Amino acid sequence: MKISKLKLKHQIWLIFCFSIVIFTVMELYFFNSFSTLTQKRAANYGNQMIDQTRSKIDSVFNDIRVSTSIAVNSKLIQEFSVVDDDYKRAFDSGPYALDLMEYMRSFNSYVNGIVINDIRGRRLYSLTSSSGDIFFLPSYESFIRMYKDDPSLRDKGMFTTILKDDRTESEQFFYIAPIVETIGGIYFSQVTGFCTVMVNMERMQGLVENTELTPNSTLYILNNRDEVIASTSSNARGTLFQDVLAMDKNILLNGVKTTIDGEEILVQVKGLEQAEGWRIVSMIPVHELTADMNPMRKASIIVGIGAILSLILMGSFFMSNLMRPVMGLVMDMKKVGRRDMGFRIKVRSTNEVGLLACDINRVMDEMEDMAKDMVSTQARLYESELSQKQAEYSALQSQINPHFLYNTLNCISSIGLEYGSREIAQITSCMSKIFRYSIRKDELVRIREELDCIQAYMNIISIRYENKFDMEIHVDEALLEMSTPKMILQPIVENSVYHGLERMDAGGQLRVSGSMDAQGDVCFRITDTGKGMETEELAALQAKLSMENAEPAQNGQPGKSIGLSNIHNRLRLLFGERYGIAIESKPGQGTTVTLRLPQLPSTP
């Protein structure tokens, strides 16, 4: 069922229901957008915190790399790794190497111990008493041998995986770098030893413990085997991070939501620049990102419910107190449309609707008085005069379009109730101009006056449809003082509105233009971008217009065909066969009506 065919009260209820739906959708969209924005901002904040932590760890690892590189490239340490003279090792290169190692350890608090091994198995230590024992365990020798045998170690140093001390349950990892002899001896450019640095795990743990994104968020430092080096969760250290291993690492680089143990978690991963394959992983419960929104969520729900209830109450009040007089006026107007001349509209209120009912009753009284006067006059005149009066009366009646009057008055009632009296004053003024113009006895009028009538009609349509369509009038100035038959353009404009543009949602255009053609005739073009006419309908109408002495339209034929045929026949009777109207139309694109008439001098 088309909305335009529904009763007015049903249309108004539909508007209220549609408003409620739109408001609800907007409320949900706003809440979802705000929630998403909050999550993004919180995630960005977490990303910044991870970047800061990564920067700190990279700085620590870089310091270890740089200081170790300085040590292994030192001439005396290289001599210590290759010299055979025990005296020189004990009093020359050995003390220097030990002092350098002590300086490295004291300068960098993230270093717990340093061991230099040469190719003959000799060692030099600089250790802390708390964790240095691990260097003397057999498990350390087998653990570190895997890295010493790695061919890629010759090119660069590397961080090891975790070595666990079974006696103390402590965990350690190391940075190992080769000593390559460059001083020009027999071992030139060969690996003569290794420098192993024990990293302080407690200090590494301190880098992440103070990085709390949300109350239950967790931050991990993972090595290249996904072992947890440090974490804000105490029970995660020293274990393989299975939850992260189960996800695609490429996706995790940009952050991804996943479900872990039935809880939705935002996981973010950042790689370390100074340790290949090492990563920082953050896990933040999604619900904690929007925890601050809970008060706003409750407030928005309360406001939304209140707004919806207000719309429902307003709709009920509008229907019960304002629409009742309007519906009564509509029912009475139906009786008026059936030509019940003795009927008068009941005045049900004292507002604008009541004033409109009084004005309609007054117009009906005047029309009845006019009809009685005409009947009385006809009774006293000769048969010719009686026929003439009947013709004038018929012409006057044809100028008042009941359909237009009904729709316009219906528009006045709706706008008067909804917007106040300004629109009523405008539409009433325009109606007055049109009626006053239509009952003039002059058969020929100035084109300027005909355009004023069209403009008044367009003003009514603009108010009625709330500026739904764009309507323009562009007529050459040279034509304005010429003459034209009265009411020759307004019916065409009305057809364009009601049969072309009325059912469009929005954006329709109506343009009235006038100019001289090459033959010196006056041409008016009324163009709309409405629904247009089907090919069969257009062909039938053009065939009817081309008929000579077309018969008057019978009841039941479309109003568009009746109006255009009458105008076309009227022009042909007045000015000849070359004048009249032509129609062009395409379905869905609109209709253009071209009206041609001769140049007529201005009437005095």
C-alpha positions as CSV (number, residue, x, y, z in Angstrom):
1,M,0.0,0.0,0.0
2,K,1.3,3.4,-0.9
3,I,1.8,5.9,1.9
4,S,0.0,8.6,0.1
5,K,-3.2,6.5,0.1
6,L,-3.2,6.1,3.9
7,K,-5.4,8.3,6.0
8,L,-3.8,11.4,7.5
9,K,-3.9,10.1,11.0
10,H,-2.2,6.9,9.9
11,Q,0.5,8.8,8.1
12,I,1.1,10.9,11.2
13,W,1.4,7.8,13.4
14,L,3.7,6.4,10.8
15,I,5.9,9.5,11.0
16,F,6.1,9.2,14.8
17,C,7.0,5.5,14.6
18,F,9.6,6.2,11.9
19,S,11.0,9.0,14.1
20,I,11.3,6.6,17.0
21,V,13.0,4.0,14.9
22,I,15.4,6.6,13.5
23,F,16.2,8.0,17.0
24,T,16.8,4.5,18.3
25,V,19.1,3.7,15.4
26,M,21.0,6.9,15.9
27,E,21.3,6.2,19.6
28,L,22.7,2.8,18.9
29,Y,25.0,4.1,16.2
30,F,26.3,6.9,18.5
31,F,26.9,4.5,21.4
32,N,28.7,2.0,19.2
33,S,30.8,4.7,17.5
34,F,31.7,6.1,20.9
35,S,32.6,2.7,22.2
36,T,34.7,1.9,19.2
37,L,36.4,5.3,19.5
38,T,37.1,4.7,23.2
39,Q,38.6,1.3,22.4
40,K,40.8,2.8,19.7
41,R,42.1,5.5,21.9
42,A,42.8,3.1,24.7
43,A,44.5,0.7,22.3
44,N,46.6,3.6,20.9
45,Y,47.5,4.5,24.5
46,G,48.5,0.9,25.1
47,N,50.5,0.9,21.9
48,Q,52.4,4.0,23.0
49,M,53.1,2.3,26.4
50,I,54.4,-0.8,24.6
51,D,56.6,1.4,22.3
52,Q,58.1,3.1,25.4
53,T,58.8,-0.3,27.0
54,R,60.2,-1.6,23.7
55,S,62.4,1.5,23.4
56,K,63.8,0.9,27.0
57,I,64.5,-2.7,26.3
58,D,66.1,-2.0,22.9
59,S,68.3,0.6,24.7
60,V,69.4,-1.9,27.3
61,F,70.2,-4.5,24.7
62,N,72.0,-2.0,22.5
63,D,74.2,-1.0,25.5
64,I,75.0,-4.6,26.1
65,R,75.8,-5.1,22.4
66,V,78.0,-1.9,22.2
67,S,79.9,-2.6,25.4
68,T,80.5,-6.2,24.4
69,S,81.7,-5.2,21.0
70,I,84.1,-2.7,22.5
71,A,85.4,-5.5,24.8
72,V,85.9,-8.2,22.1
73,N,87.6,-5.7,19.8
74,S,90.0,-4.6,22.5
75,K,93.7,-5.5,21.7
76,L,94.6,-6.7,25.1
77,I,91.5,-8.9,25.4
78,Q,92.4,-10.4,22.0
79,E,96.0,-10.9,23.3
80,F,94.6,-12.6,26.4
81,S,92.7,-15.1,24.2
82,V,95.7,-16.1,22.1
83,V,98.9,-15.4,24.2
84,D,100.8,-18.4,25.5
85,D,103.0,-16.4,28.0
86,D,101.4,-17.0,31.4
87,Y,103.4,-14.0,32.9
88,K,101.9,-11.7,30.3
89,R,98.4,-13.0,30.8
90,A,98.8,-12.6,34.6
91,F,100.3,-9.1,34.7
92,D,99.5,-7.5,31.4
93,S,96.5,-8.5,29.3
94,G,94.7,-10.3,32.1
95,P,94.3,-7.4,34.6
96,Y,93.3,-5.1,31.8
97,A,90.7,-7.5,30.6
98,L,89.4,-8.0,34.1
99,D,89.3,-4.2,34.7
100,L,87.3,-3.8,31.5
101,M,84.9,-6.5,32.5
102,E,84.4,-5.0,35.9
103,Y,83.8,-1.6,34.4
104,M,81.3,-3.0,32.0
105,R,79.4,-4.7,34.8
106,S,79.4,-1.7,37.1
107,F,78.5,0.7,34.4
108,N,75.5,-1.4,33.2
109,S,73.2,-2.5,36.0
110,Y,71.5,-4.9,33.6
111,V,74.7,-7.1,33.5
112,N,75.1,-9.7,36.3
113,G,78.3,-11.3,35.0
114,I,80.8,-11.5,32.2
115,V,82.9,-14.5,31.2
116,I,85.7,-14.6,28.6
117,N,86.7,-18.0,27.2
118,D,89.6,-18.6,24.9
119,I,89.9,-21.5,22.4
120,R,92.0,-23.4,24.9
121,G,89.3,-23.4,27.6
122,R,90.9,-20.7,29.8
123,R,88.4,-18.3,31.4
124,L,88.3,-14.9,33.0
125,Y,85.3,-14.0,35.2
126,S,83.6,-10.8,36.5
127,L,80.6,-12.0,38.5
128,T,78.1,-11.0,41.1
129,S,77.9,-13.4,44.1
130,S,74.1,-13.8,43.7
131,S,73.9,-15.4,40.3
132,G,77.5,-16.1,39.1
133,D,77.4,-19.8,40.1
134,I,75.5,-20.8,37.0
135,F,78.7,-20.3,35.0
136,F,80.2,-23.3,36.8
137,L,77.4,-25.7,36.2
138,P,77.7,-28.5,33.6
139,S,74.3,-27.5,32.2
140,Y,75.8,-24.1,31.3
141,E,78.6,-25.7,29.3
142,S,76.3,-27.8,27.2
143,F,73.8,-24.9,26.9
144,I,76.4,-22.4,25.7
145,R,78.2,-24.9,23.4
146,M,75.1,-24.9,21.1
147,Y,75.7,-21.2,20.4
148,K,79.5,-21.5,20.1
149,D,79.0,-24.2,17.5
150,D,76.6,-22.0,15.5
151,P,78.3,-20.7,12.3
152,S,76.2,-17.5,12.3
153,L,77.8,-16.5,15.6
154,R,81.0,-15.4,13.9
155,D,79.2,-12.6,12.1
156,K,77.4,-11.1,15.1
157,G,76.5,-11.7,18.7
158,M,73.2,-13.1,19.8
159,F,70.9,-13.4,22.8
160,T,70.3,-16.9,24.0
161,T,67.2,-18.6,25.2
162,I,66.5,-19.2,28.9
163,L,68.8,-21.5,31.0
164,K,67.2,-22.8,34.2
165,D,69.2,-23.6,37.3
166,D,67.6,-26.7,38.8
167,R,69.2,-26.1,42.1
168,T,67.8,-22.6,42.8
169,E,64.9,-22.7,40.2
170,S,66.3,-19.4,38.9
171,E,66.4,-18.6,35.2
172,Q,69.0,-16.7,33.2
173,F,69.7,-15.7,29.6
174,F,72.9,-14.5,28.0
175,Y,74.4,-12.4,25.2
176,I,77.4,-14.1,23.5
177,A,79.8,-12.6,21.1
178,P,82.9,-14.1,19.3
179,I,86.4,-12.7,19.8
180,V,87.9,-12.5,16.3
181,E,91.7,-11.9,16.3
182,T,92.6,-8.7,14.3
183,I,96.0,-7.8,15.7
184,G,97.9,-9.7,13.0
185,G,99.1,-12.9,14.7
186,I,98.9,-16.5,13.6
187,Y,95.2,-16.6,14.5
188,F,94.4,-13.5,12.4
189,S,90.7,-13.3,11.4
190,Q,90.0,-16.5,13.4
191,V,87.6,-16.9,16.4
192,T,89.9,-17.1,19.4
193,G,87.3,-17.0,22.1
194,F,83.9,-15.9,23.3
195,C,82.6,-13.2,25.6
196,T,79.4,-14.2,27.4
197,V,77.3,-11.6,29.3
198,M,74.7,-12.7,31.8
199,V,71.7,-10.4,31.7
200,N,70.1,-9.3,35.0
201,M,66.6,-10.9,34.8
202,E,65.3,-9.0,37.9
203,R,66.1,-5.7,36.2
204,M,64.4,-6.9,33.0
205,Q,61.4,-7.8,35.1
206,G,61.4,-4.2,36.5
207,L,61.0,-2.8,33.0
208,V,57.6,-4.3,32.6
209,E,56.2,-4.4,36.2
210,N,55.3,-0.7,36.3
211,T,53.7,-0.8,32.8
212,E,50.1,-1.4,33.7
213,L,47.6,-0.5,30.9
214,T,44.4,-1.7,32.7
215,P,43.9,-3.5,36.0
216,N,43.9,-6.9,34.4
217,S,46.2,-6.3,31.4
218,T,49.4,-8.3,31.0
219,L,52.7,-7.4,29.3
220,Y,55.2,-10.1,28.1
221,I,58.7,-10.0,26.8
222,L,59.2,-13.1,24.6
223,N,62.4,-14.4,23.1
224,N,62.8,-15.9,19.7
225,R,61.5,-19.2,21.0
226,D,58.4,-17.5,22.6
227,E,59.8,-18.1,26.1
228,V,58.6,-15.4,28.6
229,I,61.6,-13.4,29.7
230,A,59.7,-10.9,31.8
231,S,56.0,-10.3,32.5
232,T,53.6,-8.4,34.6
233,S,52.1,-11.8,35.5
234,S,54.3,-13.6,38.0
235,N,53.1,-17.1,36.9
236,A,54.0,-16.6,33.2
237,R,57.8,-16.4,33.5
238,G,59.8,-19.3,32.1
239,T,56.9,-20.9,30.3
240,L,56.1,-21.0,26.6
241,F,53.5,-18.5,25.6
242,Q,51.0,-20.9,24.0
243,D,48.1,-18.4,23.5
244,V,50.3,-16.2,21.3
245,L,51.8,-19.1,19.4
246,A,48.3,-20.2,18.4
247,M,47.7,-16.9,16.5
248,D,49.0,-15.5,13.2
249,K,52.0,-13.3,14.1
250,N,51.5,-11.1,11.0
251,I,48.0,-10.2,12.1
252,L,49.2,-9.5,15.7
253,L,51.5,-6.8,14.4
254,N,48.6,-4.4,14.0
255,G,46.6,-5.7,17.0
256,V,43.8,-8.2,16.9
257,K,40.8,-9.2,19.1
258,T,40.7,-12.9,20.1
259,T,39.0,-15.0,22.8
260,I,41.2,-16.5,25.5
261,D,39.6,-18.6,28.2
262,G,36.2,-17.3,27.2
263,E,37.2,-13.6,27.5
264,E,37.6,-11.2,24.6
265,I,41.2,-9.9,24.6
266,L,43.0,-7.3,22.5
267,V,46.4,-8.6,21.7
268,Q,49.2,-6.3,20.4
269,V,52.7,-7.3,19.4
270,K,55.8,-5.2,18.8
271,G,59.2,-6.7,17.7
272,L,62.5,-5.7,19.3
273,E,65.0,-4.1,17.0
274,Q,68.1,-5.1,19.0
275,A,67.2,-8.8,19.4
276,E,66.1,-10.7,16.3
277,G,62.8,-12.6,16.8
278,W,62.2,-11.1,20.3
279,R,58.8,-9.5,20.9
280,I,56.8,-7.5,23.4
281,V,53.2,-8.7,23.7
282,S,50.4,-7.0,25.5
283,M,47.0,-8.6,26.4
284,I,44.2,-6.2,27.4
285,P,40.6,-7.4,28.2
286,V,38.3,-5.5,25.8
287,H,35.7,-4.8,28.5
288,E,38.3,-2.9,30.5
289,L,38.9,-0.5,27.6
290,T,35.3,0.7,27.8
291,A,34.9,0.4,31.6
292,D,34.7,4.2,31.9
293,M,31.7,4.2,29.5
294,N,29.4,2.4,31.9
295,P,28.0,5.6,33.5
296,M,27.5,7.2,30.1
297,R,25.9,4.0,28.8
298,K,23.3,4.1,31.6
299,A,22.7,7.8,31.1
300,S,22.2,7.3,27.3
301,I,19.8,4.5,27.9
302,I,17.7,6.6,30.3
303,V,17.8,9.6,27.9
304,G,16.8,7.4,24.9
305,I,13.9,5.8,26.8
306,G,12.8,9.2,28.0
307,A,12.9,10.6,24.4
308,I,10.9,7.7,23.0
309,L,8.3,8.0,25.7
310,S,8.1,11.7,25.0
311,L,7.5,11.0,21.3
312,I,4.8,8.5,22.1
313,L,3.0,10.9,24.5
314,M,3.4,13.8,22.0
315,G,1.9,11.6,19.3
316,S,-1.0,10.6,21.4
317,F,-1.7,14.2,22.4
318,F,-1.5,15.4,18.8
319,M,-3.8,12.7,17.6
320,S,-6.4,13.1,20.3
321,N,-6.5,16.9,20.6
322,L,-5.4,18.3,17.3
323,M,-6.3,15.8,14.6
324,R,-9.9,15.3,15.7
325,P,-11.0,18.8,14.4
326,V,-9.0,18.2,11.2
327,M,-10.6,14.8,10.6
328,G,-14.0,16.3,11.2
329,L,-13.2,19.1,8.7
330,V,-12.1,16.5,6.1
331,M,-15.4,14.5,6.5
332,D,-17.4,17.7,6.0
333,M,-15.4,18.7,3.0
334,K,-16.3,15.3,1.4
335,K,-19.9,16.3,1.7
336,V,-19.1,19.7,0.1
337,G,-17.4,17.9,-2.7
338,R,-20.6,16.0,-3.4
339,R,-22.3,19.4,-4.1
340,D,-24.5,19.2,-1.1
341,M,-25.4,22.9,-1.3
342,G,-27.5,23.0,1.8
343,F,-24.7,21.6,4.0
344,R,-22.4,23.7,6.1
345,I,-19.2,22.7,7.8
346,K,-19.4,22.3,11.6
347,V,-17.1,24.6,13.5
348,R,-15.5,22.3,16.2
349,S,-12.8,24.6,17.6
350,T,-11.8,28.2,17.8
351,N,-8.2,27.8,16.5
352,E,-7.0,28.1,12.9
353,V,-9.1,25.1,11.9
354,G,-12.2,26.7,13.2
355,L,-11.4,30.0,11.4
356,L,-10.8,28.0,8.2
357,A,-14.2,26.3,8.6
358,C,-15.9,29.7,9.0
359,D,-14.1,31.0,5.9
360,I,-15.2,27.9,3.9
361,N,-18.8,28.4,5.1
362,R,-18.7,32.0,4.1
363,V,-17.3,31.1,0.6
364,M,-20.1,28.6,0.3
365,D,-22.7,31.2,1.3
366,E,-21.4,33.6,-1.3
367,M,-21.3,30.8,-4.0
368,E,-25.0,30.0,-3.2
369,D,-25.9,33.6,-3.3
370,M,-24.1,33.9,-6.6
371,A,-25.9,30.8,-8.0
372,K,-29.3,32.2,-6.8
373,D,-28.6,35.5,-8.5
374,M,-27.6,33.8,-11.7
375,V,-30.8,31.7,-11.7
376,S,-32.9,34.7,-11.0
377,T,-31.3,36.7,-13.8
378,Q,-31.6,33.8,-16.2
379,A,-35.3,33.6,-15.5
380,R,-35.8,37.3,-16.6
381,L,-33.6,37.2,-19.7
382,Y,-34.4,36.1,-23.2
383,E,-33.2,32.7,-24.4
384,S,-30.0,34.1,-25.9
385,E,-29.2,35.9,-22.7
386,L,-30.0,32.8,-20.7
387,S,-27.6,30.8,-22.8
388,Q,-24.9,33.4,-22.5
389,K,-25.2,33.4,-18.7
390,Q,-25.1,29.6,-18.6
391,A,-21.9,29.7,-20.6
392,E,-20.3,32.2,-18.2
393,Y,-21.4,30.3,-15.2
394,S,-20.0,27.1,-16.7
395,A,-16.7,28.9,-17.4
396,L,-16.6,30.2,-13.9
397,Q,-17.2,26.7,-12.5
398,S,-14.5,25.2,-14.7
399,Q,-12.0,27.7,-13.3
400,I,-12.4,26.4,-9.8
401,N,-10.8,23.0,-9.7
402,P,-12.5,21.0,-6.9
403,H,-9.5,18.7,-6.7
404,F,-7.1,21.6,-6.3
405,L,-9.4,23.3,-3.7
406,Y,-9.7,20.1,-1.7
407,N,-6.0,19.4,-1.6
408,T,-5.1,23.0,-0.9
409,L,-7.5,23.3,2.0
410,N,-6.3,20.0,3.4
411,C,-2.8,21.4,3.2
412,I,-3.9,24.6,5.0
413,S,-5.3,22.5,7.8
414,S,-2.2,20.4,8.3
415,I,0.2,23.3,8.2
416,G,-2.0,25.5,10.4
417,L,-1.9,22.9,13.1
418,E,1.8,22.1,12.9
419,Y,3.5,25.3,12.1
420,G,1.2,28.2,13.1
421,S,-0.4,31.0,11.2
422,R,2.4,32.3,8.9
423,E,1.9,29.5,6.3
424,I,-1.9,29.9,6.5
425,A,-1.6,33.6,5.7
426,Q,0.7,32.8,2.8
427,I,-1.4,30.1,1.3
428,T,-4.6,32.0,1.8
429,S,-3.2,35.0,0.1
430,C,-2.0,32.9,-2.9
431,M,-5.5,31.3,-3.1
432,S,-7.1,34.7,-3.1
433,K,-4.9,35.8,-6.0
434,I,-5.7,32.7,-8.0
435,F,-9.4,32.9,-7.4
436,R,-9.5,36.6,-8.1
437,Y,-7.5,36.1,-11.3
438,S,-9.7,33.2,-12.5
439,I,-13.0,35.1,-12.2
440,R,-11.9,38.0,-14.3
441,K,-14.0,38.6,-17.3
442,D,-11.1,39.4,-19.6
443,E,-10.4,36.6,-22.0
444,L,-6.9,38.0,-22.8
445,V,-4.5,39.0,-20.0
446,R,-0.9,40.1,-19.9
447,I,1.7,37.3,-19.8
448,R,3.0,38.9,-16.6
449,E,-0.4,38.4,-14.9
450,E,-0.5,34.7,-16.1
451,L,3.0,34.2,-14.6
452,D,1.9,35.8,-11.3
453,C,-0.9,33.3,-11.1
454,I,1.5,30.4,-11.7
455,Q,3.9,31.9,-9.1
456,A,1.0,32.0,-6.6
457,Y,0.2,28.4,-7.4
458,M,3.9,27.4,-7.0
459,N,4.0,29.1,-3.6
460,I,1.0,27.0,-2.5
461,I,2.7,23.8,-3.8
462,S,6.0,24.7,-2.0
463,I,4.2,25.1,1.3
464,R,2.1,22.0,0.8
465,Y,5.1,19.8,0.0
466,E,7.5,21.6,2.3
467,N,9.8,22.6,-0.5
468,K,10.0,19.1,-1.8
469,F,10.5,20.3,-5.4
470,D,12.6,23.0,-7.0
471,M,10.4,25.2,-9.1
472,E,11.6,28.0,-11.4
473,I,10.1,30.5,-13.9
474,H,12.4,32.0,-16.6
475,V,10.5,34.1,-19.2
476,D,12.1,36.6,-21.5
477,E,11.4,40.2,-20.4
478,A,10.2,41.1,-23.9
479,L,7.2,38.7,-23.5
480,L,5.9,40.0,-20.2
481,E,3.7,42.8,-21.6
482,M,2.3,40.7,-24.4
483,S,-1.1,39.1,-24.1
484,T,-2.2,35.5,-23.7
485,P,-5.5,33.7,-23.1
486,K,-6.3,33.6,-19.4
487,M,-5.6,30.4,-17.3
488,I,-3.7,28.8,-20.2
489,L,-0.5,27.8,-18.3
490,Q,-1.7,27.0,-14.7
491,P,-3.5,23.8,-15.6
492,I,-0.4,22.5,-17.3
493,V,1.8,23.3,-14.3
494,E,-0.8,21.6,-12.0
495,N,-0.6,18.5,-14.2
496,S,3.2,18.5,-13.9
497,V,2.9,18.6,-10.1
498,Y,0.2,16.1,-9.5
499,H,0.9,13.6,-12.3
500,G,4.7,13.9,-12.5
501,L,6.3,15.1,-9.3
502,E,3.8,14.3,-6.5
503,R,5.0,10.7,-5.9
504,M,8.7,11.5,-5.9
505,D,10.5,11.3,-2.6
506,A,12.6,14.5,-3.2
507,G,14.7,16.3,-5.7
508,G,12.1,16.9,-8.4
509,Q,12.3,20.0,-10.5
510,L,9.7,22.0,-12.3
511,R,10.7,24.7,-14.8
512,V,8.6,27.1,-16.7
513,S,10.4,29.0,-19.6
514,G,9.2,31.3,-22.3
515,S,10.8,32.8,-25.4
516,M,10.3,33.7,-29.1
517,D,10.9,30.9,-31.6
518,A,12.4,31.3,-35.1
519,Q,8.9,31.9,-36.6
520,G,8.2,34.8,-34.2
521,D,5.7,32.8,-32.2
522,V,5.6,32.8,-28.4
523,C,6.6,29.4,-26.9
524,F,6.2,28.3,-23.3
525,R,7.9,25.1,-22.1
526,I,6.7,23.4,-18.8
527,T,9.3,20.8,-17.9
528,D,9.3,18.4,-14.9
529,T,11.6,15.6,-13.8
530,G,8.8,13.5,-12.6
531,K,7.8,9.9,-13.3
532,G,7.0,10.6,-17.0
533,M,4.6,8.6,-19.1
534,E,4.7,5.1,-20.5
535,T,5.1,4.9,-24.3
536,E,1.5,3.7,-24.8
537,E,0.0,6.4,-22.6
538,L,2.0,9.1,-24.5
539,A,1.0,7.8,-27.9
540,A,-2.7,7.8,-26.9
541,L,-2.5,11.3,-25.6
542,Q,-0.6,12.6,-28.7
543,A,-3.2,10.9,-30.9
544,K,-6.0,12.6,-29.1
545,L,-4.4,16.0,-29.4
546,S,-3.9,15.5,-33.2
547,M,-7.7,14.8,-33.7
548,E,-9.6,17.6,-35.3
549,N,-12.6,18.8,-33.4
550,A,-11.9,16.4,-30.5
551,E,-15.0,15.6,-28.4
552,P,-15.1,16.8,-24.8
553,A,-13.6,14.4,-22.4
554,Q,-16.0,12.0,-20.7
555,N,-16.3,11.2,-17.1
556,G,-13.7,8.7,-15.9
557,Q,-11.0,9.8,-18.2
558,P,-7.7,10.9,-16.6
559,G,-7.6,14.5,-15.5
560,K,-4.3,15.1,-17.3
561,S,-5.8,14.2,-20.6
562,I,-8.9,16.3,-20.0
563,G,-6.9,19.5,-19.2
564,L,-4.4,19.2,-22.0
565,S,-7.1,18.5,-24.6
566,N,-9.2,21.4,-23.5
567,I,-6.2,23.8,-23.7
568,H,-5.1,22.5,-27.0
569,N,-8.6,22.8,-28.6
570,R,-9.0,26.2,-27.1
571,L,-5.8,27.5,-28.7
572,R,-6.6,26.0,-32.1
573,L,-10.1,27.5,-32.1
574,L,-8.7,30.9,-31.2
575,F,-5.6,31.1,-33.4
576,G,-5.6,28.3,-35.9
577,E,-4.3,24.8,-36.5
578,R,-0.6,25.7,-36.2
579,Y,-1.0,26.6,-32.6
580,G,-1.6,24.5,-29.5
581,I,0.5,22.2,-27.4
582,A,3.0,19.3,-27.9
583,I,4.1,16.7,-25.4
584,E,7.4,14.8,-24.9
585,S,7.9,12.3,-22.1
586,K,10.1,9.4,-21.1
587,P,9.3,7.0,-18.2
588,G,11.3,7.9,-15.1
589,Q,12.8,11.0,-16.7
590,G,10.0,13.5,-16.8
591,T,7.6,15.3,-19.2
592,T,7.9,18.5,-21.3
593,V,4.8,20.3,-22.5
594,T,5.4,22.9,-25.3
595,L,2.7,25.6,-25.7
596,R,2.7,27.7,-28.9
597,L,0.6,30.9,-29.5
598,P,1.0,34.0,-31.7
599,Q,2.3,37.3,-30.6
600,L,-0.6,39.3,-29.2
601,P,-0.4,43.0,-28.4
602,S,-0.7,44.1,-24.9
603,T,-4.3,44.7,-23.7
604,P,-5.1,48.2,-22.5
